[in-house]
Amino acid sequence: MTSPFIRSRSGVGACTSHFTVDLEILAVGSLLALAALVAIWTVGDYAITVDEFNANDYGQKSLVWYTSLFTNRSNFDSVEDTLWFYGP
């Protein structure tokens, strides 16, 4: 038995390789490309985490707290319970 990677001296048994695309691989690649396209297209509409919207509101209120020299305490009163435990 000869190895497909070694050519015989007579040229008999030489291995030739043809690139073929399997239909299943093409379908999976297309589906993954479509999923990536949808994800990139809609990433601005959704947050990375489930707390992103709450944290965004808390961040703006924390900025007001800092710029008011710590007199506006709305970030401790009007945000989701225990969110202020994380700190501004």
Buried (B, 14 or more C-beta within 10 A) or exposed (E): EEEEEEEEEEEEEEEEEEEEEEEEEEEEEEEEEEEEEEEEEEEEEEEEEEEEEBBEBBEEBBEBBEEEEEEBEEBBEEBEEEBBEEEE
